Amino acid sequence: MTDVLAATPDGLAAAALVLHRGGLLAFPTDTVYGVACAAARPDRVDALFALKQRPAQRRIPMLVAGLAGLPAGWRVDDRARALADRFWPGALTLVLPPAADGETQAFRAPDHPVAQALIREAGPLLATSANISDQPDTLGADEVLIAFATQQDLLDAVLDGGAVPGGVASTVVDLSVTPARILRPGPVGRELLAAVVELSDA
């Protein structure tokens, strides 16, 4: 059975423990409910894919409280700092290159007090929307439980932070290239971004 945890200090501590032990946890964000494993437990990403019934080739973004909370190993330049200063926490995802060889990684700081408190308690999260792949988003703890009713053996807990508003997925900006490139338009528009960093025409 999936545990339901209140968004209290005790509940947040219990949620962090679930994640540290390798569990999967659903929680509220500034748009929809998400589901995550601890970024320190990348071995649990396969379980996240299984829960969502999601194609394994699709990448998962990392949620952080801010640039200071990024794990080591990522190249953070002046553009990333300027964009994070202006738009984080909020609806902007930054794709950063690795400091050495390897693949890029997408990062976002969600603008929700429960999500922020959870990340501060548990550390960065590898997170995606809390729904079966290609099914409707979930906007509350009850909807999460319904969505994963047949998957409760895979979802360890839900952190109940109340209803969330839904909304448009975040703008995604690729900072692994120069000029920066918008990969997915979203709530943070091109004009706002262009006032902070140079953008490619593509």
ABEGO torsion letter per residue (X at the ends): XBBBBBBBAAAAAAAAAAAAAGBBBBBBBAABBBBBBBAABAAAAAAAAAAAGBBAABBBBBBBAEAAABBBGBBBBAAAAAAAAAAOBEABBBBBBBABBEBBBBBBBBBBAAAAAAAAAAEBBBBBBBBBBGBBBBABAAAAAAAAAAAAAABABBBBAEBBAEEBBBBBBBAABOBBBBABBBABBAAAAAAABBBBAX
